[in-house]
Structures are given as structure tokens and as C-alpha cells.
Amino acid sequence: FHGELDFLPFQQVETFHDQLQANGTPVELIGFAGEGHGLGAATSQFEAAQAQIEWFRQYLNGAPADQ
């Protein structure tokens, strides 16, 4: 997650995202208009929570982690 008004430049976060993706790591970058370094709007919080729940369902489905 990244707010467009965050003090961290979006380009820096985007570069981090792109490097993870280039290394084959499943990654998604979700930007939030009008948000800073934290999500204040209830709609943003809800959207972020839903994305996190989806992530847990996809990657933490109770199967043992590869070691």
C-alpha cells in the first residue's frame, strides 16, 4: 500500500515493487489517492483490509511453508 501523499516518493516504492517482481516474487502495489503514510479514510482502510484478507487466503491457507 502507498498513499499518494506519503513522504516516501512513489517512485522509490515503485522501484522496490518492480525489483521484487523481477526476482519472481508475487507482489502487488496498491496506491491510495489522498492518503499519506497511513490510511485515514474508512474506504481506504476497508480496501486495504480486503486486500490483506485475500493475501492471507492465497498464501496462508494452512498448508505448511516450504522449507
Backbone as a printed PyTorch tensor [residue, N CA C, xyz], in Angstrom:
tensor([[[  0.8360,  -1.1800,   0.0000],
         [  0.0000,   0.0000,   0.0000],
         [  0.8770,   1.2370,   0.0000]],

        [[  0.4170,   2.2550,  -0.7000],
         [  1.1730,   3.5070,  -0.7030],
         [  0.2100,   4.6640,  -0.9510]],

        [[  0.2410,   5.6220,  -0.0600],
         [ -0.5640,   6.8250,  -0.2330],
         [  0.1320,   7.8110,  -1.1430]],

        [[ -0.6350,   8.4560,  -2.0160],
         [ -0.0220,   9.3950,  -2.9540],
         [  0.5910,  10.6040,  -2.2500]],

        [[  0.1820,  10.8700,  -1.0090],
         [  0.7140,  12.0000,  -0.2580],
         [  1.7660,  11.5670,   0.7620]],

        [[  2.1940,  10.3150,   0.6710],
         [  3.2080,   9.7900,   1.5810],
         [  4.5040,  10.5750,   1.4110]],

        [[  5.2640,  10.7240,   2.5010],
         [  6.5520,  11.4140,   2.4120],
         [  7.5850,  10.5930,   1.6510]],

        [[  7.3750,   9.2900,   1.5340],
         [  8.2540,   8.4600,   0.7130],
         [  7.8380,   8.6200,  -0.7430]],

        [[  8.7650,   8.9220,  -1.6240],
         [  8.4060,   9.1180,  -3.0330],
         [  7.8240,   7.8460,  -3.6510]],

        [[  6.7690,   8.0180,  -4.4240],
         [  6.1220,   6.8650,  -5.0550],
         [  7.1220,   6.1150,  -5.9350]],

        [[  8.0100,   6.8390,  -6.6040],
         [  8.9950,   6.2000,  -7.4770],
         [  9.8710,   5.2240,  -6.6970]],

        [[ 10.2010,   5.5400,  -5.4680],
         [ 11.0200,   4.6570,  -4.6460],
         [ 10.2560,   3.3630,  -4.3480]],

        [[  9.0040,   3.4960,  -3.9980],
         [  8.1750,   2.3250,  -3.6990],
         [  7.9480,   1.4990,  -4.9650]],

        [[  7.7360,   2.1910,  -6.0680],
         [  7.5320,   1.5100,  -7.3460],
         [  8.7900,   0.7340,  -7.7640]],

        [[  9.9590,   1.3060,  -7.5360],
         [ 11.2140,   0.6250,  -7.8470],
         [ 11.3640,  -0.6380,  -6.9970]],

        [[ 11.0280,  -0.5300,  -5.7190],
         [ 11.0630,  -1.6870,  -4.8240],
         [ 10.1230,  -2.7780,  -5.3330]],

        [[  8.9060,  -2.3880,  -5.6900],
         [  7.9150,  -3.3170,  -6.2490],
         [  8.4630,  -3.9970,  -7.4980]],

        [[  9.0050,  -3.1980,  -8.4120],
         [  9.4920,  -3.7360,  -9.6830],
         [ 10.6440,  -4.7170,  -9.4820]],

        [[ 11.5130,  -4.4490,  -8.5160],
         [ 12.6260,  -5.3560,  -8.2520],
         [ 12.1370,  -6.6840,  -7.6770]],

        [[ 11.1780,  -6.6120,  -6.7710],
         [ 10.5910,  -7.8460,  -6.2490],
         [  9.9780,  -8.6680,  -7.3850]],

        [[  9.2430,  -7.9920,  -8.2460],
         [  8.5990,  -8.6640,  -9.3730],
         [  9.6450,  -9.2720, -10.3140]],

        [[ 10.7180,  -8.5340, -10.5900],
         [ 11.7810,  -9.0320, -11.4680],
         [ 12.4610, -10.2700, -10.8850]],

        [[ 12.4540, -10.3860,  -9.5700],
         [ 13.0470, -11.5490,  -8.9050],
         [ 12.0770, -12.7180,  -8.7930]],

        [[ 10.8840, -12.5620,  -9.3650],
         [  9.9130, -13.6500,  -9.3690],
         [  9.0360, -13.7210,  -8.1390]],

        [[  9.0690, -12.6980,  -7.3150],
         [  8.2390, -12.6690,  -6.1100],
         [  6.8580, -12.1280,  -6.4590]],

        [[  5.8020, -12.8590,  -6.1040],
         [  4.4590, -12.3150,  -6.3410],
         [  4.2700, -11.0400,  -5.5170]],

        [[  3.9290,  -9.9550,  -6.1640],
         [  3.8240,  -8.6710,  -5.4780],
         [  2.7450,  -7.8220,  -6.1380]],

        [[  2.0940,  -7.0200,  -5.3450],
         [  1.0880,  -6.0930,  -5.8530],
         [  1.2590,  -4.7710,  -5.1220]],

        [[  1.2190,  -3.6960,  -5.8630],
         [  1.3130,  -2.3630,  -5.2870],
         [ -0.0430,  -1.6930,  -5.4270]],

        [[ -0.6110,  -1.2970,  -4.3100],
         [ -1.9150,  -0.6370,  -4.3170],
         [ -1.7180,   0.7920,  -3.8330]],

        [[ -2.0530,   1.7390,  -4.6880],
         [ -1.9330,   3.1470,  -4.3550],
         [ -3.2560,   3.7160,  -3.8770]],

        [[ -3.1680,   4.6900,  -2.9730],
         [ -4.3690,   5.3170,  -2.4190],
         [ -4.2930,   6.8260,  -2.6050]],

        [[ -5.2300,   7.3560,  -3.3820],
         [ -5.3090,   8.7960,  -3.6190],
         [ -5.6900,   9.5110,  -2.3250]],

        [[ -5.0260,  10.6290,  -2.0720],
         [ -5.3570,  11.4490,  -0.9140],
         [ -4.8740,  10.9270,   0.4220]],

        [[ -4.1330,   9.8380,   0.4160],
         [ -3.6450,   9.2560,   1.6640],
         [ -2.1590,   9.5540,   1.8380]],

        [[ -1.7310,   9.6170,   3.0810],
         [ -0.3280,   9.8540,   3.4030],
         [  0.3550,   8.5710,   3.8180]],

        [[  1.1800,   8.6590,   4.8570],
         [  1.9180,   7.4990,   5.3550],
         [  1.0660,   6.7730,   6.3960]],

        [[ -0.0310,   6.3110,   5.9520],
         [ -1.0390,   5.6550,   6.7820],
         [ -2.3860,   5.9080,   6.1370]],

        [[ -3.2940,   5.0210,   6.3340],
         [ -4.6020,   5.1490,   5.6960],
         [ -5.6040,   5.6980,   6.7030]],

        [[ -6.1140,   6.8850,   6.4210],
         [ -7.0490,   7.5280,   7.3390],
         [ -8.5010,   7.3550,   6.9520]],

        [[ -8.7710,   7.2910,   5.6570],
         [-10.1590,   7.1950,   5.1910],
         [-10.6930,   5.7830,   5.4010]],

        [[-11.9200,   5.6950,   5.8630],
         [-12.5360,   4.3820,   6.1130],
         [-12.5760,   3.5370,   4.8440]],

        [[-12.8280,   4.1650,   3.7060],
         [-12.8780,   3.3950,   2.4520],
         [-11.5020,   2.8290,   2.1040]],

        [[-10.4550,   3.5940,   2.3470],
         [ -9.0890,   3.1070,   2.0930],
         [ -8.7510,   1.9620,   3.0460]],

        [[ -9.1130,   2.1190,   4.3070],
         [ -8.8540,   1.0690,   5.2910],
         [ -9.5790,  -0.2130,   4.9150]],

        [[-10.8190,  -0.0840,   4.4510],
         [-11.5970,  -1.2600,   4.0540],
         [-10.9480,  -1.9520,   2.8560]],

        [[-10.5650,  -1.1580,   1.8560],
         [ -9.9380,  -1.7340,   0.6600],
         [ -8.6270,  -2.4340,   1.0220]],

        [[ -7.8310,  -1.8100,   1.8770],
         [ -6.5730,  -2.4190,   2.3030],
         [ -6.8260,  -3.7100,   3.0870]],

        [[ -7.8120,  -3.6880,   3.9470],
         [ -8.1400,  -4.8850,   4.7360],
         [ -8.5770,  -6.0300,   3.8260]],

        [[ -9.3790,  -5.7200,   2.8260],
         [ -9.8240,  -6.7600,   1.8960],
         [ -8.6470,  -7.3480,   1.1270]],

        [[ -7.7150,  -6.4930,   0.7180],
         [ -6.5290,  -6.9750,   0.0070],
         [ -5.6860,  -7.8770,   0.9110]],

        [[ -5.5740,  -7.4970,   2.1790],
         [ -4.8070,  -8.3170,   3.1240],
         [ -5.4860,  -9.6610,   3.3490]],

        [[ -6.7840,  -9.6610,   3.4730],
         [ -7.5190, -10.9210,   3.6540],
         [ -7.3020, -11.8320,   2.4570]],

        [[ -7.3550, -11.2670,   1.2480],
         [ -7.1070, -12.0610,   0.0410],
         [ -5.7050, -12.6460,   0.0570]],

        [[ -4.7330, -11.8370,   0.5090],
         [ -3.3570, -12.3190,   0.5800],
         [ -3.2700, -13.4990,   1.5460]],

        [[ -3.8790, -13.3660,   2.7180],
         [ -3.8580, -14.4580,   3.6930],
         [ -4.5150, -15.7020,   3.1150]],

        [[ -5.6120, -15.5300,   2.4330],
         [ -6.2900, -16.6940,   1.8390],
         [ -5.4210, -17.3720,   0.7970]],

        [[ -4.6990, -16.5830,   0.0320],
         [ -3.8870, -17.1380,  -1.0420],
         [ -2.6080, -17.7830,  -0.5240]],

        [[ -1.9210, -17.1310,   0.4330],
         [ -0.5960, -17.5800,   0.8170],
         [ -0.5200, -18.2530,   2.1830]],

        [[ -1.5260, -18.0900,   3.0070],
         [ -1.5120, -18.7110,   4.3350],
         [ -2.7520, -19.5740,   4.5270]],

        [[ -2.9580, -20.4720,   3.6220],
         [ -4.1700, -21.2740,   3.6340],
         [ -4.0820, -22.4980,   4.5350]],

        [[ -3.1180, -22.5300,   5.4230],
         [ -2.9900, -23.6560,   6.3400],
         [ -1.9980, -24.7040,   5.8640]],

        [[ -1.5070, -24.5580,   4.6370],
         [ -0.5190, -25.5100,   4.1410],
         [  0.8290, -25.1870,   4.7720]],

        [[  1.6410, -26.1890,   5.0310],
         [  2.9580, -25.9190,   5.6190],
         [  3.8120, -25.0930,   4.6620]],

        [[  4.6370, -24.2320,   5.2110],
         [  5.5280, -23.4110,   4.3940],
         [  6.6400, -24.2680,   3.8220]],

        [[  7.0610, -23.9400,   2.6060],
         [  8.2030, -24.6360,   2.0040],
         [  9.4490, -24.2760,   2.7860]],

        [[ 10.2570, -25.2670,   3.0670],
         [ 11.4940, -25.0060,   3.8110],
         [ 12.6790, -25.4750,   3.0420]]])
